[in-house]
Amino acid sequence: MEISLTKEQYEDLVKLVFLGTWIINSFRTDDRIKKFDELEQHIFSYFKEFGLQEYIEQDNKLKEFFVTRRLEEGELDQYIDDYDNNNFWDELVHRLARRDFLKEYGDDKIAKMSWEERFKKESPFIEKYEEEFEKYGIERTEILRQKD
């Protein structure tokens, strides 16, 4: 099978592959998922054929391909920042709401609830934090020190 791509499509594919691999492996060290690294390298290996030397470079010593600073520090960094920002607020809201939901009802009661009942009873907690953070950000968020 062969796939034909325009230069613009290949450039977009490079961005998607980089971002996908970044999401999957950026936080990993010894447990990187190699099949995605390998696919990224394969896709990047066509950069000269598409004339994208300004966006991908080859390190002959490491025998690997990398996106250039020009690509990474521009559009890709913005996508990553947007993702991180959105993910931060979503995770914060849902983790705090889940914590309060568990405090209110307990594991045993929640385990007996239908999906619809859980959704209905957890939603007010989610809405509370969504409204709080939308209006005030983290300005009013504090961790109270408890005596041990």
TANOR-V539624 format. One line per field, one symbol per residue. ss: DSSP state (h for helix, s for strand, l for the rest). phi: phi as a letter, one per 20 degrees, with the letter a starting at -180 (. if undefined). psi: psi as a letter, one per 40 degrees, with the letter a starting at -180 (. if undefined). Layout:
BEGIN
ss: ???
phi: ???
psi: ???
END
This chain:
BEGIN
ss: llllllhhhhhhhhhhhhhhhhhhhllllllllhhhhhhhhhhhlllllllllllssssllllsssslhhhhhhhhhhhhhhhhhhhhhhhhhhhhhhhhhhhhhhhhhhhhllhhhhhhhhhhhhhhhhhhhhhhllllllllllll
phi: .cdecfgfffgffgfffgffffffdfeecedgeffffffgfffffegffemdffdccdeffelcdcffggffedfffffffffffffgfffggfffffgfffffdngffffeffgffggfeegffffgfffgffedmegeecdeedfe
psi: iihhiiddddddddddddddddddedeicefihdddddddddddeedddeffdediihhddefiiiiiddddebdddddddddddddddddddddddddddddddidddddeiidddddddddddddddddddddebedehihhhih.
END
